[in-house]
Amino acid sequence: MNGIAGYVDIKLMGREFRIACPPEQKEELFQAVALLDGKMQELLNKTRTAQVDKVAVMAALNIAHDLITLQKQPSFDSSGAKRRIEDMGARLAVALDAPAN
């Protein structure tokens, strides 16, 4: 992460999480949250499963599949995407260790 991390409160499927995030990356984090929450809600409506962890895994697999499909396109900047994915992974690791509100 580039700057000094602050904390941002986000909500996924109605559950609140506090995520460490540098100020200059807040907008991207909110975009990622919107994408993930939308995908999770879509899958929840399709599958009717109440298990949030299963919905989260299915959403992650769908997003990963979309990423792989995009990587196969000739103009895709895979190094930039890889950095963003690693950064999101680091933020998720911090979030999973941070206490919820």
Residue pairs with C-beta under 8 A, 6 or more apart in sequence:
1 20
1 21
1 22
1 25
1 87
1 90
2 22
2 24
2 25
3 22
3 23
3 24
3 25
4 22
4 23
5 20
5 21
5 22
5 94
6 20
6 21
6 22
6 23
7 18
7 19
7 20
7 21
7 98
8 18
8 19
8 21
8 26
8 29
8 30
9 16
9 17
9 18
9 19
9 101
10 16
10 17
10 18
10 19
10 29
10 30
10 33
11 17
11 33
11 37
12 33
12 36
12 37
12 40
12 56
13 37
13 40
13 41
13 44
13 52
13 55
15 52
15 100
16 100
16 101
17 95
17 98
17 100
18 95
18 98
18 99
18 100
18 101
19 29
19 91
19 94
19 95
19 98
20 91
20 94
20 95
20 98
21 29
21 91
25 87
28 84
29 91
32 88
35 63
36 59
36 63
39 59
39 62
39 63
40 55
40 56
40 59
43 55
43 58
43 59
43 62
44 55
47 54
47 55
47 58
49 55
67 81
67 85
70 76
70 81
71 78
71 81
